[in-house]
Amino acid sequence: MSESSMPHFHNSEGLARIEVGSKEFKCVGALPPFDHPHIYIEMGDDTEIVCSYCSTLYVYNPDLPEGTSQPLSAVFHDEVA
């Protein structure tokens, strides 16, 4: 399933900004059950973007590996079995 390879990030900690190593990802808001619709975000040529649902500021950091974030705790791991 190709969707599982797309990184997902959350902001359960209520951080002012999250640095990400991907320009295309999904924002889930907070961790379930307090998540919002998992929306696709694409930065394009920009280096930062605000989620339209939760207002999280995502900042692209090219020094981070693809699919990771700073803080690392913002990476969402779906527990689907």
Buried (B, 14 or more C-beta within 10 A) or exposed (E): EEEEEEBBBBBBEEBEEBBBBBBEBBBBBBEEEEBBEBBEBEBEEEEEBEBEBBEBBBBBBEEBEEBBBBEEEBBBEEEEE
